[in-house]
Every structure is written in C-alpha cells, then in structure tokens.
C-alpha cells in the first residue's frame, strides 16, 4: 500500500521533480532499515506529506544514526538534538 502511494506521488510530481526524487530516496532508506518499527507508517506519512516538523518528530523515536542519516537525505542538513528530540538547523 505504501509503495503504491510513493509511486503515485512520484508520478504526480514527475520523475525529474527534485522533491519527488528526494522523497523516494528517503522512503527507500527508511523502508530498508525501519519497516518493522512501530511508527513506520506515521513516519512515511509525514515524509510524503512534506511535513518536516512531524517527520523530524517521528524520527526522534528511531536510533540516532538512522534518524540523522534520514534527515540528512531529506533536508541536506545536519540535525541537532534539542530537548530530547532531533531538530534540523
């Protein structure tokens, strides 16, 4: 189901749309490492909706190295831990 949503989002955006390519790359990474996580669906939903704040929040429950890399892939910035949650500057 989620794969179909990602495919549909990429088709709407077009394959050359940078945002769609980035979301696809991040989706593939988090699917490979975290598909069994309890908040996986919420994390993917936040990613696909483009909600940076919610995506960052959902990733705060993931291992730090995984969330750091996912945020770097998604936003191209170094995340910083603030008040127990990972925030991106």
Secondary structure, 3 states (H helix, E strand, C coil): CHHHHHHHHHHHHCCCCHHHHHHHHHHHHHHHHHCCCCCHHHHHHHHHHCCHHHHHHHHCCCCHHHHHHHHHHHHCCCEEEECCEEEEC
